[in-house]
Amino acid sequence: MATLKKGSKKLLNAWAFYDWANSVYTLTIASSIFPIFYSSLFEDKNQLVNAFGFEMKQTVLISIVTAFTFLVVACLSPILSGIADYVGNKKNFMKFFCYMGGLGCIGLYFFNLSYIHTSVLFYFMGLLGYWGSLVFYNSYLPDIAFPEQQDSISAKGFSWGYIGSVILLIVNLAMVMSQTDGAAKMQMMKYSFVTVGLWWILFSQYTFY
């Protein structure tokens, strides 16, 4: 394939399209369906969770894993971005985090309180993959766009991200609402996690190409 020149429309659109691919994570996993699914696993809302040798509230566990993930991102980002800039393989790092995140979302299908450590590992993978890939994704902007193009193409990325994530969320909500039985609804929620992972991985291929 011919090398695309900096500022070319095709290159800019390919960059912006990654927002279409990965924004489904924030809407379905981070904001809407996963929190409801996780809460529904507990019949007693005051039930404690045994994890990492401690008993804690349900929300505390997710908060701890989330905070730890952001700590990992904060520590790794300067190191990995420096290595990527030096060796010139930012795309490989971005792919790694993208695929980790997508597989983490798919793994949430198996989220179960009986295997809580494996379950939160998948949650950790999804969150780390999302933020880790964004580090390298955003670092590409000055490489592919001239200063006068950066605001508009960044806005286009946000727009495509909102549109794509809303489309998949509507599909996922329709899947859940199509069921009347509680267990069936939970199963549809688990399927929605798989759709997020597949959507993220498959649509990112255009950007990587």
C-alpha positions in Angstrom: 0.0 0.0 0.0 1.3 3.5 -0.8 2.3 5.6 2.1 -0.3 8.3 2.9 1.1 11.8 3.3 0.6 13.8 6.4 -2.6 15.8 6.3 -4.3 13.5 3.6 -8.0 13.1 4.1 -7.8 9.3 4.0 -5.2 9.2 6.7 -7.1 11.6 8.9 -10.3 9.7 8.5 -8.6 6.4 9.4 -7.3 8.0 12.6 -10.7 9.4 13.5 -12.3 6.1 12.8 -10.6 4.5 15.8 -13.0 6.5 18.0 -15.9 4.7 16.3 -14.2 1.4 17.2 -13.3 2.0 20.9 -15.9 4.4 22.2 -18.4 1.5 22.6 -16.4 0.5 25.7 -17.1 3.7 27.5 -20.8 3.7 26.9 -21.7 0.0 27.3 -19.0 -1.3 29.7 -18.1 1.8 31.8 -21.3 3.7 31.9 -24.4 1.6 31.3 -24.8 -2.2 31.0 -21.9 -3.5 33.0 -22.7 -1.5 36.2 -26.3 -2.8 36.0 -25.1 -6.4 35.4 -22.5 -6.2 38.2 -25.1 -4.9 40.7 -27.6 -7.5 39.6 -25.2 -10.3 40.7 -26.0 -9.5 44.3 -29.4 -10.4 45.7 -28.5 -8.5 48.9 -27.1 -5.1 48.1 -25.2 -5.1 51.4 -23.5 -8.4 50.6 -19.7 -8.3 50.9 -17.3 -9.6 48.3 -14.2 -11.8 49.2 -11.3 -10.7 47.0 -7.5 -10.5 47.4 -7.8 -11.7 51.0 -10.3 -9.1 52.1 -14.0 -8.7 52.6 -15.3 -5.5 51.0 -18.4 -3.8 49.6 -19.3 -4.6 46.0 -18.7 -1.1 44.8 -15.4 -0.9 46.7 -13.9 -3.8 44.7 -14.6 -2.2 41.4 -13.4 1.1 42.6 -10.1 -0.4 43.8 -9.5 -2.3 40.5 -10.4 0.9 38.5 -8.0 3.0 40.7 -5.2 0.4 40.3 -5.7 0.4 36.5 -5.3 4.2 36.3 -2.2 3.9 38.5 -0.7 1.3 36.0 -1.6 3.5 33.1 0.0 6.6 34.7 3.2 4.6 35.5 3.5 2.8 32.2 2.5 5.6 29.7 5.7 7.7 29.9 7.9 4.6 29.7 6.0 2.9 26.9 5.5 6.1 24.8 9.2 6.9 25.1 10.1 3.4 23.9 7.6 3.5 21.1 8.8 6.9 19.9 12.4 5.7 20.1 11.9 2.5 18.2 9.2 3.9 15.9 6.5 1.2 16.5 3.7 3.1 18.2 1.2 1.1 16.2 2.3 -2.2 17.7 1.8 -0.8 21.2 -1.6 0.6 20.2 -2.6 -2.8 18.7 -1.5 -4.6 21.9 -3.7 -2.4 24.1 -6.6 -2.5 21.7 -6.6 -6.3 21.5 -6.1 -6.6 25.3 -9.1 -4.3 25.8 -11.3 -6.1 23.3 -10.5 -9.5 24.7 -11.1 -8.2 28.2 -14.6 -7.1 27.2 -15.3 -10.5 25.6 -14.0 -12.1 28.8 -16.6 -10.3 30.8 -19.1 -12.8 29.4 -17.6 -15.2 32.0 -17.9 -12.7 34.9 -18.9 -14.7 37.9 -18.6 -14.1 41.7 -17.4 -17.7 42.2 -14.3 -16.8 40.1 -14.0 -13.2 41.2 -10.2 -12.8 40.6 -10.5 -14.0 37.0 -13.5 -11.9 36.5 -11.9 -8.7 37.7 -8.9 -9.5 35.6 -11.1 -9.3 32.5 -12.4 -6.0 33.8 -8.9 -4.8 34.4 -7.9 -5.8 30.9 -10.7 -3.9 29.3 -10.0 -0.7 31.2 -6.3 -0.9 30.8 -6.7 -1.7 27.1 -9.0 1.3 26.5 -6.8 3.9 28.2 -3.5 2.3 27.1 -4.5 2.4 23.5 -5.7 6.0 23.8 -2.2 7.1 24.9 -0.7 6.0 21.5 -3.8 6.9 19.5 -3.7 10.5 20.7 0.1 10.7 20.2 -0.5 10.1 16.5 -2.4 13.3 16.0 0.6 15.6 15.5 2.1 13.0 13.2 -0.8 12.7 10.8 -2.4 16.2 10.9 -1.0 19.7 10.5 -1.8 22.1 13.4 -4.6 23.8 11.5 -6.3 20.3 10.9 -6.0 18.9 14.4 -9.1 20.5 16.0 -11.4 19.5 13.2 -10.2 16.0 12.9 -10.2 15.5 16.7 -13.8 16.7 16.7 -14.7 14.3 13.9 -13.2 11.5 15.9 -15.4 12.4 19.0 -18.5 12.7 16.7 -17.9 9.3 15.2 -17.2 7.8 18.6 -20.5 9.1 20.0 -22.5 7.9 16.9 -20.9 4.4 16.9 -21.3 3.9 20.7 -24.9 5.0 20.6 -25.7 2.6 17.8 -24.3 -0.4 19.6 -25.8 0.6 22.9 -29.3 0.8 21.3 -28.7 -2.7 19.8 -27.5 -4.0 23.2 -30.4 -2.4 25.1 -32.9 -3.9 22.5 -31.3 -7.3 23.2 -31.8 -7.0 26.9 -35.3 -5.5 26.7 -36.4 -8.2 24.4 -36.3 -10.6 27.3 -38.8 -10.8 30.2 -37.1 -13.3 32.4 -34.3 -11.9 34.7 -31.9 -14.7 33.9 -32.4 -14.2 30.2 -31.8 -10.4 30.6 -28.5 -11.2 32.4 -27.5 -13.5 29.5 -28.2 -10.8 27.0 -26.1 -8.4 29.0 -23.2 -10.9 28.8 -23.7 -11.1 25.1 -23.5 -7.3 24.9 -20.0 -7.5 26.4 -19.0 -9.8 23.6 -20.4 -7.4 21.0 -18.3 -4.6 22.4 -15.1 -6.6 22.2 -15.8 -7.7 18.7 -16.9 -4.3 17.5 -13.7 -2.7 19.0 -11.3 -5.2 17.5 -12.9 -5.5 14.1 -13.5 -1.8 13.4 -10.0 -0.9 14.6 -8.6 -2.9 11.7 -9.4 -0.1 9.2 -7.4 2.4 11.4 -4.5 0.0 11.7 -4.5 -0.7 8.0 
